[in-house]
Amino acid sequence: MDKKNFAFTKKNYILTAIGMAIIIIGLLLMTGPNCTSDYFEPDIFSVRRVKVAPVVTLIGFITVIAAIAYKPKSEEKEDDK
């Protein structure tokens, strides 16, 4: 099968996997104990959960978008006859 028929290259898949891993890390950073009606957990307003995790997740989504949009340099054609 000709490689020119594929939409993505190996590099696209690697970059997409890296972006997905960053998104998962960001979502894991958002987890933690929750509040109940009997107990208030002040950790829900921690810097890690409110500022760091959303930024990491956003970076992951940007990486995935860049991986999808990435187009490798086309190889030079030998003869255009």
The first five atom37 places (N, CA, C, CB, O) and aatype in JSON, in Angstrom:
{
  "aatype": [12, 3, 11, 11, 2, 13, 0, 13, 16, 11, 11, 2, 18, 9, 10, 16, 0, 9, 7, 12, 0, 9, 9, 9, 9, 7, 10, 10, 10, 12, 16, 7, 14, 2, 4, 16, 15, 3, 18, 13, 6, 14, 3, 9, 13, 15, 19, 1, 1, 19, 11, 19, 0, 14, 19, 19, 16, 10, 9, 7, 13, 9, 16, 19, 9, 0, 0, 9, 0, 18, 11, 14, 11, 15, 6, 6, 11, 6, 3, 3, 11],
  "atom_mask": [
    [1, 1, 1, 1, 1],
    [1, 1, 1, 1, 1],
    [1, 1, 1, 1, 1],
    [1, 1, 1, 1, 1],
    [1, 1, 1, 1, 1],
    [1, 1, 1, 1, 1],
    [1, 1, 1, 1, 1],
    [1, 1, 1, 1, 1],
    [1, 1, 1, 1, 1],
    [1, 1, 1, 1, 1],
    [1, 1, 1, 1, 1],
    [1, 1, 1, 1, 1],
    [1, 1, 1, 1, 1],
    [1, 1, 1, 1, 1],
    [1, 1, 1, 1, 1],
    [1, 1, 1, 1, 1],
    [1, 1, 1, 1, 1],
    [1, 1, 1, 1, 1],
    [1, 1, 1, 0, 1],
    [1, 1, 1, 1, 1],
    [1, 1, 1, 1, 1],
    [1, 1, 1, 1, 1],
    [1, 1, 1, 1, 1],
    [1, 1, 1, 1, 1],
    [1, 1, 1, 1, 1],
    [1, 1, 1, 0, 1],
    [1, 1, 1, 1, 1],
    [1, 1, 1, 1, 1],
    [1, 1, 1, 1, 1],
    [1, 1, 1, 1, 1],
    [1, 1, 1, 1, 1],
    [1, 1, 1, 0, 1],
    [1, 1, 1, 1, 1],
    [1, 1, 1, 1, 1],
    [1, 1, 1, 1, 1],
    [1, 1, 1, 1, 1],
    [1, 1, 1, 1, 1],
    [1, 1, 1, 1, 1],
    [1, 1, 1, 1, 1],
    [1, 1, 1, 1, 1],
    [1, 1, 1, 1, 1],
    [1, 1, 1, 1, 1],
    [1, 1, 1, 1, 1],
    [1, 1, 1, 1, 1],
    [1, 1, 1, 1, 1],
    [1, 1, 1, 1, 1],
    [1, 1, 1, 1, 1],
    [1, 1, 1, 1, 1],
    [1, 1, 1, 1, 1],
    [1, 1, 1, 1, 1],
    [1, 1, 1, 1, 1],
    [1, 1, 1, 1, 1],
    [1, 1, 1, 1, 1],
    [1, 1, 1, 1, 1],
    [1, 1, 1, 1, 1],
    [1, 1, 1, 1, 1],
    [1, 1, 1, 1, 1],
    [1, 1, 1, 1, 1],
    [1, 1, 1, 1, 1],
    [1, 1, 1, 0, 1],
    [1, 1, 1, 1, 1],
    [1, 1, 1, 1, 1],
    [1, 1, 1, 1, 1],
    [1, 1, 1, 1, 1],
    [1, 1, 1, 1, 1],
    [1, 1, 1, 1, 1],
    [1, 1, 1, 1, 1],
    [1, 1, 1, 1, 1],
    [1, 1, 1, 1, 1],
    [1, 1, 1, 1, 1],
    [1, 1, 1, 1, 1],
    [1, 1, 1, 1, 1],
    [1, 1, 1, 1, 1],
    [1, 1, 1, 1, 1],
    [1, 1, 1, 1, 1],
    [1, 1, 1, 1, 1],
    [1, 1, 1, 1, 1],
    [1, 1, 1, 1, 1],
    [1, 1, 1, 1, 1],
    [1, 1, 1, 1, 1],
    [1, 1, 1, 1, 1]
  ],
  "atom_positions": [
    [[0.84, -1.17, 0.0], [0.0, 0.0, 0.0], [0.89, 1.24, 0.0], [-0.96, -0.01, 1.22], [1.94, 1.27, 0.66]],
    [[0.5, 2.24, -0.71], [1.27, 3.46, -0.84], [1.12, 4.33, 0.41], [0.83, 4.25, -2.1], [0.01, 4.51, 0.91]],
    [[2.23, 4.86, 0.91], [2.19, 5.68, 2.12], [1.48, 7.01, 1.9], [3.6, 5.94, 2.61], [1.05, 7.64, 2.87]],
    [[1.35, 7.45, 0.68], [0.7, 8.73, 0.4], [-0.8, 8.68, 0.62], [1.0, 9.15, -1.01], [-1.44, 9.73, 0.66]],
    [[-1.38, 7.49, 0.77], [-2.81, 7.36, 0.98], [-3.22, 7.58, 2.43], [-3.26, 6.0, 0.53], [-4.41, 7.79, 2.71]],
    [[-2.28, 7.55, 3.34], [-2.59, 7.72, 4.75], [-2.66, 9.2, 5.11], [-1.56, 7.01, 5.63], [-1.87, 10.0, 4.62]],
    [[-3.61, 9.55, 5.97], [-3.76, 10.95, 6.39], [-2.7, 11.34, 7.41], [-5.17, 11.19, 6.97], [-2.19, 12.45, 7.39]],
    [[-2.38, 10.41, 8.31], [-1.41, 10.69, 9.37], [-0.15, 9.87, 9.18], [-2.02, 10.41, 10.75], [-0.17, 8.77, 8.61]],
    [[0.94, 10.43, 9.66], [2.2, 9.69, 9.67], [2.45, 9.18, 11.08], [3.38, 10.58, 9.19], [1.66, 9.42, 12.0]],
    [[3.54, 8.47, 11.25], [3.9, 7.95, 12.56], [4.1, 9.08, 13.55], [5.17, 7.09, 12.47], [3.75, 8.95, 14.73]],
    [[4.65, 10.19, 13.09], [4.9, 11.35, 13.96], [3.58, 11.94, 14.48], [5.71, 12.42, 13.2], [3.5, 12.38, 15.63]],
    [[2.55, 11.96, 13.63], [1.24, 12.45, 14.07], [0.69, 11.6, 15.21], [0.24, 12.45, 12.89], [0.17, 12.13, 16.19]],
    [[0.81, 10.29, 15.09], [0.3, 9.41, 16.13], [1.08, 9.55, 17.43], [0.34, 7.96, 15.65], [0.5, 9.51, 18.52]],
    [[2.38, 9.72, 17.33], [3.2, 9.91, 18.52], [2.84, 11.2, 19.23], [4.7, 9.9, 18.17], [2.68, 11.22, 20.45]],
    [[2.7, 12.29, 18.47], [2.32, 13.57, 19.06], [0.92, 13.52, 19.67], [2.4, 14.68, 18.01], [0.67, 14.13, 20.71]],
    [[0.01, 12.81, 19.04], [-1.34, 12.66, 19.59], [-1.3, 11.88, 20.9], [-2.26, 11.96, 18.58], [-2.0, 12.24, 21.85]],
    [[-0.51, 10.84, 20.96], [-0.39, 10.05, 22.19], [0.22, 10.89, 23.31], [0.46, 8.79, 21.94], [-0.21, 10.79, 24.46]],
    [[1.2, 11.71, 22.99], [1.8, 12.59, 24.0], [0.76, 13.59, 24.51], [3.03, 13.34, 23.41], [0.67, 13.83, 25.71]],
    [[-0.01, 14.15, 23.6], [-1.06, 15.09, 23.99], [-2.11, 14.44, 24.87], [0.0, 0.0, 0.0], [-2.55, 15.03, 25.86]],
    [[-2.51, 13.22, 24.54], [-3.49, 12.51, 25.36], [-2.94, 12.21, 26.75], [-3.91, 11.21, 24.68], [-3.67, 12.29, 27.73]],
    [[-1.65, 11.87, 26.83], [-1.03, 11.62, 28.13], [-1.02, 12.89, 28.97], [0.41, 11.08, 27.96], [-1.26, 12.84, 30.18]],
    [[-0.75, 14.03, 28.36], [-0.75, 15.31, 29.08], [-2.17, 15.62, 29.57], [-0.23, 16.45, 28.18], [-2.33, 16.12, 30.69]],
    [[-3.18, 15.35, 28.76], [-4.56, 15.59, 29.18], [-4.91, 14.71, 30.38], [-5.54, 15.31, 28.01], [-5.53, 15.18, 31.33]],
    [[-4.52, 13.46, 30.34], [-4.8, 12.54, 31.46], [-4.1, 13.01, 32.72], [-4.37, 11.11, 31.11], [-4.68, 12.95, 33.81]],
    [[-2.86, 13.47, 32.6], [-2.14, 13.99, 33.76], [-2.87, 15.2, 34.33], [-0.69, 14.37, 33.39], [-3.01, 15.32, 35.55]],
    [[-3.33, 16.09, 33.47], [-4.08, 17.26, 33.93], [-5.36, 16.89, 34.65], [0.0, 0.0, 0.0], [-5.7, 17.49, 35.67]],
    [[-6.08, 15.9, 34.12], [-7.31, 15.47, 34.78], [-7.02, 14.79, 36.11], [-8.09, 14.52, 33.86], [-7.79, 14.93, 37.06]],
    [[-5.93, 14.04, 36.19], [-5.56, 13.42, 37.46], [-5.16, 14.47, 38.5], [-4.41, 12.43, 37.25], [-5.4, 14.29, 39.7]],
    [[-4.56, 15.57, 38.04], [-4.21, 16.64, 38.97], [-5.46, 17.3, 39.57], [-3.35, 17.69, 38.27], [-5.4, 17.87, 40.66]],
    [[-6.57, 17.24, 38.87], [-7.82, 17.84, 39.36], [-8.5, 17.0, 40.42], [-8.77, 18.08, 38.21], [-9.36, 17.5, 41.14]],
    [[-8.15, 15.73, 40.52], [-8.82, 14.86, 41.48], [-8.37, 15.13, 42.9], [-8.59, 13.4, 41.13], [-7.31, 15.72, 43.12]],
    [[-9.16, 14.71, 43.82], [-8.84, 14.87, 45.23], [-10.08, 14.66, 46.07], [0.0, 0.0, 0.0], [-11.14, 14.3, 45.56]],
    [[-9.94, 14.89, 47.36], [-11.11, 14.69, 48.24], [-12.2, 15.7, 47.94], [-10.69, 14.78, 49.71], [-11.93, 16.83, 47.52]],
    [[-13.44, 15.29, 48.15], [-14.55, 16.19, 47.9], [-15.24, 16.57, 49.21], [-15.54, 15.55, 46.93], [-14.97, 15.98, 50.26]],
    [[-16.11, 17.52, 49.14], [-16.86, 17.98, 50.31], [-18.13, 17.16, 50.46], [-17.2, 19.49, 50.19], [-18.71, 16.69, 49.48]],
    [[-18.54, 17.01, 51.69], [-19.83, 16.41, 51.98], [-20.67, 17.43, 52.73], [-19.67, 15.09, 52.81], [-20.19, 18.53, 53.03]],
    [[-21.89, 17.08, 53.01], [-22.74, 18.02, 53.76], [-22.28, 18.16, 55.21], [-24.19, 17.57, 53.72], [-22.62, 19.14, 55.87]],
    [[-21.52, 17.19, 55.7], [-21.04, 17.23, 57.09], [-19.63, 17.8, 57.23], [-21.08, 15.85, 57.7], [-19.25, 18.26, 58.3]],
    [[-18.86, 17.77, 56.14], [-17.45, 18.15, 56.24], [-17.05, 18.99, 55.04], [-16.55, 16.89, 56.34], [-17.34, 18.64, 53.9]],
    [[-16.37, 20.11, 55.31], [-15.87, 20.98, 54.25], [-14.4, 20.69, 54.04], [-16.1, 22.48, 54.59], [-13.61, 20.73, 54.99]],
    [[-14.02, 20.4, 52.82], [-12.62, 20.13, 52.47], [-12.03, 21.36, 51.79], [-12.5, 18.88, 51.53], [-12.39, 21.67, 50.66]],
    [[-11.13, 22.08, 52.48], [-10.56, 23.3, 51.88], [-9.64, 23.02, 50.69], [-9.8, 24.08, 52.93], [-9.28, 23.95, 49.96]],
    [[-9.26, 21.76, 50.49], [-8.36, 21.42, 49.38], [-9.02, 21.59, 48.01], [-7.87, 19.98, 49.54], [-8.33, 21.58, 46.99]],
    [[-10.35, 21.75, 47.97], [-11.0, 21.93, 46.67], [-10.61, 23.24, 46.02], [-12.52, 21.86, 46.82], [-10.77, 23.41, 44.81]],
    [[-10.09, 24.18, 46.81], [-9.66, 25.47, 46.27], [-8.14, 25.59, 46.2], [-10.23, 26.59, 47.11], [-7.62, 26.7, 46.15]],
    [[-7.43, 24.46, 46.19], [-5.97, 24.51, 46.15], [-5.5, 24.99, 44.78], [-5.38, 23.13, 46.47], [-6.22, 24.86, 43.78]],
    [[-4.3, 25.53, 44.74], [-3.72, 26.04, 43.49], [-3.58, 24.91, 42.47], [-2.34, 26.69, 43.76], [-3.78, 25.13, 41.28]],
    [[-3.24, 23.74, 42.94], [-3.06, 22.6, 42.02], [-4.36, 22.28, 41.29], [-2.59, 21.36, 42.79], [-4.34, 22.03, 40.09]],
    [[-5.48, 22.29, 42.0], [-6.76, 21.9, 41.39], [-7.42, 23.02, 40.61], [-7.7, 21.42, 42.46], [-8.17, 22.76, 39.67]],
    [[-7.15, 24.28, 40.97], [-7.85, 25.4, 40.35], [-7.04, 26.04, 39.23], [-8.18, 26.43, 41.39], [-7.62, 26.53, 38.26]],
    [[-5.73, 26.06, 39.34], [-4.91, 26.77, 38.34], [-4.0, 25.85, 37.54], [-4.07, 27.82, 39.03], [-3.98, 25.93, 36.32]],
    [[-3.26, 24.99, 38.2], [-2.25, 24.18, 37.52], [-2.9, 23.11, 36.63], [-1.33, 23.51, 38.55], [-2.54, 22.98, 35.46]],
    [[-3.85, 22.37, 37.16], [-4.46, 21.28, 36.4], [-5.18, 21.77, 35.14], [-5.44, 20.54, 37.28], [-5.01, 21.15, 34.09]],
    [[-5.97, 22.84, 35.19], [-6.59, 23.29, 33.94], [-5.58, 23.76, 32.89], [-7.55, 24.41, 34.23], [-5.8, 23.56, 31.7]],
    [[-4.49, 24.37, 33.32], [-3.47, 24.81, 32.37], [-2.79, 23.6, 31.73], [-2.41, 25.71, 33.08], [-2.55, 23.59, 30.52]],
    [[-2.49, 22.58, 32.52], [-1.87, 21.37, 31.98], [-2.82, 20.69, 30.99], [-1.49, 20.39, 33.13], [-2.39, 20.22, 29.94]],
    [[-4.1, 20.63, 31.34], [-5.08, 20.03, 30.44], [-5.2, 20.83, 29.15], [-6.44, 19.93, 31.14], [-5.29, 20.24, 28.07]],
    [[-5.2, 22.14, 29.24], [-5.27, 22.98, 28.05], [-4.05, 22.77, 27.15], [-5.37, 24.45, 28.44], [-4.18, 22.7, 25.93]],
    [[-2.88, 22.66, 27.75], [-1.67, 22.38, 26.98], [-1.8, 21.03, 26.27], [-0.42, 22.38, 27.91], [-1.35, 20.89, 25.13]],
    [[-2.4, 20.06, 26.93], [-2.63, 18.76, 26.3], [-3.55, 18.86, 25.09], [0.0, 0.0, 0.0], [-3.28, 18.26, 24.05]],
    [[-4.65, 19.63, 25.23], [-5.56, 19.79, 24.1], [-4.89, 20.53, 22.95], [-6.82, 20.54, 24.53], [-5.11, 20.19, 21.78]],
    [[-4.09, 21.53, 23.25], [-3.36, 22.26, 22.21], [-2.38, 21.32, 21.5], [-2.62, 23.48, 22.81], [-2.21, 21.4, 20.28]],
    [[-1.73, 20.45, 22.26], [-0.81, 19.48, 21.67], [-1.53, 18.52, 20.73], [-0.1, 18.69, 22.76], [-1.01, 18.2, 19.66]],
    [[-2.71, 18.07, 21.12], [-3.47, 17.16, 20.25], [-3.9, 17.88, 18.98], [-4.71, 16.61, 21.0], [-3.83, 17.31, 17.89]],
    [[-4.36, 19.12, 19.1], [-4.75, 19.89, 17.92], [-3.55, 20.1, 16.99], [-5.35, 21.26, 18.33], [-3.67, 19.96, 15.77]],
    [[-2.4, 20.42, 17.57], [-1.19, 20.6, 16.77], [-0.78, 19.29, 16.1], [-0.05, 21.14, 17.64], [-0.29, 19.3, 14.97]],
    [[-0.96, 18.18, 16.79], [-0.61, 16.87, 16.22], [-1.51, 16.53, 15.04], [-0.71, 15.77, 17.29], [-1.06, 15.95, 14.05]],
    [[-2.78, 16.9, 15.14], [-3.69, 16.64, 14.03], [-3.37, 17.55, 12.84], [-5.15, 16.85, 14.47], [-3.45, 17.12, 11.69]],
    [[-3.02, 18.79, 13.13], [-2.76, 19.75, 12.06], [-1.36, 19.61, 11.46], [-2.94, 21.15, 12.58], [-1.09, 20.16, 10.39]],
    [[-0.47, 18.89, 12.14], [0.91, 18.75, 11.68], [0.96, 18.04, 10.33], [1.74, 17.99, 12.72], [0.39, 16.97, 10.15]],
    [[1.65, 18.66, 9.41], [1.85, 18.04, 8.1], [3.35, 17.99, 7.85], [1.1, 18.84, 6.95], [4.01, 19.03, 7.78]],
    [[3.9, 16.79, 7.72], [5.34, 16.67, 7.51], [5.74, 17.23, 6.16], [5.78, 15.21, 7.63], [4.94, 17.32, 5.23]],
    [[7.0, 17.61, 6.07], [7.52, 18.12, 4.8], [7.42, 17.03, 3.76], [8.99, 18.61, 4.95], [7.8, 15.88, 4.01]],
    [[6.93, 17.37, 2.6], [6.8, 16.37, 1.54], [8.17, 16.04, 0.96], [5.84, 16.87, 0.42], [9.04, 16.91, 0.83]],
    [[8.33, 14.79, 0.63], [9.6, 14.36, 0.06], [9.71, 14.89, -1.37], [9.74, 12.81, 0.08], [8.71, 14.99, -2.08]],
    [[10.91, 15.22, -1.76], [11.12, 15.74, -3.11], [10.84, 14.66, -4.15], [12.54, 16.27, -3.27], [11.24, 13.51, -3.99]],
    [[10.16, 15.04, -5.18], [9.87, 14.09, -6.25], [11.09, 13.95, -7.14], [8.63, 14.55, -7.09], [11.79, 14.93, -7.43]],
    [[11.35, 12.72, -7.57], [12.53, 12.47, -8.38], [12.33, 12.98, -9.81], [12.86, 10.97, -8.4], [13.16, 13.73, -10.32]],
    [[11.25, 12.6, -10.43], [10.96, 13.03, -11.8], [9.49, 13.39, -11.9], [11.32, 11.92, -12.84], [8.64, 12.65, -11.41]],
    [[9.18, 14.51, -12.51], [7.81, 14.92, -12.71], [7.35, 14.66, -14.14], [7.65, 16.39, -12.37], [6.57, 15.45, -14.69]],
    [[7.81, 13.61, -14.75], [7.5, 13.31, -16.16], [6.13, 12.88, -16.33], [8.39, 12.27, -16.71], [5.7, 12.58, -17.44]]
  ]
}
